Amino acid sequence: MSQAADLQPAKREELQDWLRFIRSESHNLRERPSLLFQHRQWVLGCAFSPDGSLIWFGAWWERSNTARFEPERLGTVQRSERVRSLALSSDGSLVATGWDDHLLTVANAESDEILATLAGHKEAVLTCAFSADGHELASGSIDYTIRLWRTDSWHPKAVLRGHSHYVEACMYSARDNLFISGSADGVIKVWDSPGSAEVARYEAHSGPVKACAYSPKGDCLLSASTDKTLKVWDSKTGR
């Protein structure tokens, strides 16, 4: 059920070409956007480290699918599968990556060592997110499910069902024990993390929900869809 199985990985030499380019340029993001890398294939995830010194991104190479850039070094989490999603823990110590082969890996963000390989999904992992306190990791898949994982043991905590299509987005609130999921069924769901229970459902969009976010205070939700709309929701009333 992969949506891009026919795409061929880019040549490994592109990685070194890009690294040389980035070292030779001065990028001032406050003044203008900077093109860090023009890739031949999809770039499906990105994140800043908490201190802003590192950029993590997920892109498709032959054997280096998740990359970390800092001024004098490029590290990679290497697997032969294609990356589909990426998330960084709030303290910047861990990077989670969802893959085409149904697995979720968690790596040390400094050394790139893979600390855990999480199996359970039946299809590609399209989204993942760490809780604000770092105690939990959520993942969503083409198999229509969300899985919760304990970060102290990497054991599964719960499997959440209810979406009728791919789960394409998820995010935890920074202020409480809630998290949200968005699906290709156009629905946003709000879940209680400790109880692993659905607490709200919004018939949000007429197309797939591709991204969702909590405001820093947790009082508003954002959802973005292929129906060409971006919506803002009151997290208490759902309006």
C-alpha positions as CSV (number, residue, x, y, z in Angstrom):
1,M,0.0,0.0,0.0
2,S,3.0,2.3,-0.3
3,Q,2.1,5.5,-2.1
4,A,5.5,5.9,-3.8
5,A,6.9,2.4,-4.4
6,D,7.8,3.3,-7.9
7,L,10.2,6.1,-7.0
8,Q,13.9,5.3,-7.2
9,P,16.4,6.4,-4.4
10,A,18.7,9.3,-5.3
11,K,22.4,8.7,-5.7
12,R,24.5,8.6,-2.5
13,E,26.9,11.2,-4.0
14,E,24.1,13.8,-3.7
15,L,24.5,13.8,0.1
16,Q,28.2,14.8,-0.2
17,D,27.4,17.4,-2.8
18,W,24.8,18.9,-0.5
19,L,27.1,18.9,2.5
20,R,29.8,20.8,0.5
21,F,27.2,23.3,-0.6
22,I,25.9,23.9,2.8
23,R,29.3,24.5,4.3
24,S,30.1,27.0,1.6
25,E,27.1,29.2,2.1
26,S,26.0,31.6,4.8
27,H,22.4,31.1,5.6
28,N,20.5,33.9,7.5
29,L,17.0,32.6,8.1
30,R,16.0,35.8,9.8
31,E,16.5,37.8,6.6
32,R,15.4,35.3,4.0
33,P,14.6,31.6,3.5
34,S,17.6,29.5,2.5
35,L,17.5,26.5,0.2
36,L,19.5,23.9,2.1
37,F,19.2,21.1,-0.4
38,Q,17.3,20.5,-3.6
39,H,16.6,16.8,-3.5
40,R,15.5,14.5,-6.4
41,Q,13.2,12.6,-4.1
42,W,10.7,13.4,-1.3
43,V,11.7,15.0,2.0
44,L,9.0,13.8,4.4
45,G,10.0,15.2,7.8
46,C,12.0,18.0,9.4
47,A,12.7,19.3,12.9
48,F,15.0,21.7,14.8
49,S,16.8,20.6,17.9
50,P,15.7,22.6,21.0
51,D,18.7,24.9,20.9
52,G,18.4,25.5,17.2
53,S,21.9,24.2,16.4
54,L,20.8,21.1,14.5
55,I,18.4,20.4,11.7
56,W,17.0,16.9,11.3
57,F,15.2,15.9,8.1
58,G,14.0,12.7,6.5
59,A,14.7,12.1,2.8
60,W,15.2,9.3,0.5
61,W,18.7,8.1,-0.4
62,E,19.9,4.6,-1.2
63,R,20.9,3.8,2.4
64,S,20.8,7.0,4.3
65,N,17.3,8.0,4.8
66,T,17.3,10.3,7.9
67,A,20.0,12.9,8.2
68,R,21.2,15.4,10.8
69,F,23.0,18.6,9.8
70,E,25.3,20.7,11.9
71,P,28.0,23.1,10.6
72,E,30.9,20.6,10.5
73,R,29.2,17.2,10.6
74,L,26.5,15.3,8.9
75,G,25.1,12.2,10.7
76,T,22.6,9.7,9.4
77,V,20.3,7.0,10.7
78,Q,20.9,4.4,8.0
79,R,18.3,1.8,6.9
80,S,17.6,0.5,3.4
81,E,13.9,1.3,3.7
82,R,12.3,4.7,2.9
83,V,11.6,7.1,5.7
84,R,8.0,8.3,6.0
85,S,8.0,10.5,9.2
86,L,10.3,12.0,11.8
87,A,10.0,13.4,15.3
88,L,12.4,14.9,17.8
89,S,11.9,14.6,21.6
90,S,11.4,17.9,23.5
91,D,14.9,17.7,25.0
92,G,16.5,16.9,21.7
93,S,18.1,13.6,22.9
94,L,16.0,11.2,20.8
95,V,14.9,11.1,17.1
96,A,12.0,8.8,16.1
97,T,11.6,7.8,12.5
98,G,8.7,6.0,10.8
99,W,9.5,3.7,7.8
100,D,7.9,2.2,4.8
101,D,8.5,-1.4,6.2
102,H,6.0,-0.8,9.1
103,L,8.7,-0.2,11.7
104,L,9.5,2.8,14.0
105,T,13.1,3.3,15.1
106,V,14.3,5.5,17.9
107,A,17.9,6.7,17.8
108,N,20.3,8.7,20.0
109,A,20.2,12.2,18.4
110,E,23.9,12.8,19.1
111,S,25.5,9.5,18.2
112,D,22.9,8.2,15.7
113,E,22.9,4.8,17.4
114,I,19.5,3.1,17.0
115,L,18.3,2.4,20.6
116,A,15.0,0.7,19.7
117,T,13.2,-0.8,16.8
118,L,9.4,-0.8,17.4
119,A,7.3,-3.3,15.5
120,G,3.5,-3.5,15.6
121,H,2.1,-1.5,12.7
122,K,1.0,-3.5,9.6
123,E,1.7,-0.8,7.1
124,A,4.0,2.3,6.7
125,V,4.3,4.7,9.6
126,L,3.2,8.1,8.3
127,T,3.4,10.1,11.5
128,C,5.0,10.1,15.0
129,A,5.3,12.4,17.9
130,F,6.8,12.5,21.4
131,S,4.8,13.7,24.4
132,A,6.0,16.9,26.0
133,D,7.4,15.1,29.1
134,G,9.2,12.6,26.9
135,H,7.5,9.6,28.6
136,E,5.5,8.5,25.5
137,L,5.8,8.2,21.8
138,A,2.8,8.0,19.4
139,S,2.8,6.6,15.9
140,G,0.1,6.6,13.2
141,S,0.0,4.4,10.1
142,I,-1.6,3.4,6.8
143,D,-3.1,0.6,8.8
144,Y,-5.6,3.1,10.3
145,T,-4.2,2.7,13.9
146,I,-2.3,4.8,16.4
147,R,0.1,3.1,18.7
148,L,1.5,4.4,22.0
149,W,4.9,3.4,23.3
150,R,6.5,3.8,26.7
151,T,9.9,5.5,26.3
152,D,11.4,4.0,29.5
153,S,11.1,0.5,28.2
154,W,10.0,0.9,24.5
155,H,7.1,-1.5,25.3
156,P,3.8,-0.9,23.6
157,K,1.2,0.9,25.8
158,A,-1.9,0.8,23.7
159,V,-3.4,0.5,20.2
160,L,-6.0,3.1,19.3
161,R,-8.6,2.4,16.7
162,G,-11.4,4.6,15.3
163,H,-10.1,6.3,12.2
164,S,-11.5,4.8,9.0
165,H,-8.5,5.7,6.8
166,Y,-4.7,6.4,7.0
167,V,-3.5,8.2,10.2
168,E,-1.4,11.0,8.7
169,A,-0.8,13.4,11.6
170,C,-0.5,13.4,15.4
171,M,0.7,15.8,18.1
172,Y,0.7,16.0,21.9
173,S,-0.5,19.0,23.9
174,A,2.3,20.7,25.9
175,R,-0.1,21.6,28.7
176,D,-2.1,18.5,29.5
177,N,-2.4,14.7,28.8
178,L,-4.1,15.0,25.5
179,F,-3.0,14.4,22.0
180,I,-4.6,14.8,18.6
181,S,-4.7,12.7,15.4
182,G,-5.6,13.6,11.9
183,S,-6.6,11.1,9.2
184,A,-7.3,10.7,5.5
185,D,-10.9,10.2,6.6
186,G,-11.1,14.0,7.2
187,V,-11.6,13.5,11.0
188,I,-9.6,14.9,13.9
189,K,-9.7,12.9,17.1
190,V,-8.6,14.1,20.6
191,W,-7.3,11.3,22.9
192,D,-6.6,11.1,26.6
193,S,-3.1,9.7,26.8
194,P,-3.2,8.1,30.3
195,G,-6.5,6.4,29.6
196,S,-5.9,5.8,25.9
197,A,-9.4,6.9,25.3
198,E,-11.1,9.1,22.7
199,V,-12.5,12.2,24.3
200,A,-13.5,14.3,21.2
201,R,-14.1,13.9,17.5
202,Y,-14.3,16.7,14.9
203,E,-15.6,16.2,11.4
204,A,-13.0,18.6,10.3
205,H,-12.4,18.4,6.6
206,S,-13.7,17.1,3.3
207,G,-10.3,15.8,2.4
208,P,-7.4,14.0,4.2
209,V,-5.9,15.8,7.2
210,K,-2.2,16.1,6.5
211,A,-1.1,18.1,9.5
212,C,-2.4,19.1,12.9
213,A,-0.9,21.1,15.8
214,Y,-1.7,22.4,19.3
215,S,-1.0,26.0,20.3
216,P,1.6,26.5,23.0
217,K,-1.1,27.1,25.6
218,G,-3.2,24.1,24.4
219,D,-6.3,26.2,23.9
220,C,-6.4,26.0,20.1
221,L,-5.9,23.3,17.5
222,L,-4.8,23.7,13.9
223,S,-5.6,21.3,11.1
224,A,-4.5,21.4,7.4
225,S,-6.0,19.3,4.6
226,T,-5.9,18.5,1.0
227,D,-9.4,20.2,0.8
228,K,-7.3,23.4,0.5
229,T,-8.3,24.7,4.0
230,L,-6.4,25.5,7.2
231,K,-8.8,25.5,10.2
232,V,-8.4,26.8,13.8
233,W,-10.4,25.1,16.6
234,D,-11.1,25.9,20.2
235,S,-9.8,22.9,22.0
236,K,-12.5,23.0,24.6
237,T,-15.6,23.5,22.5
238,G,-14.4,22.1,19.2
239,R,-15.6,25.1,17.3
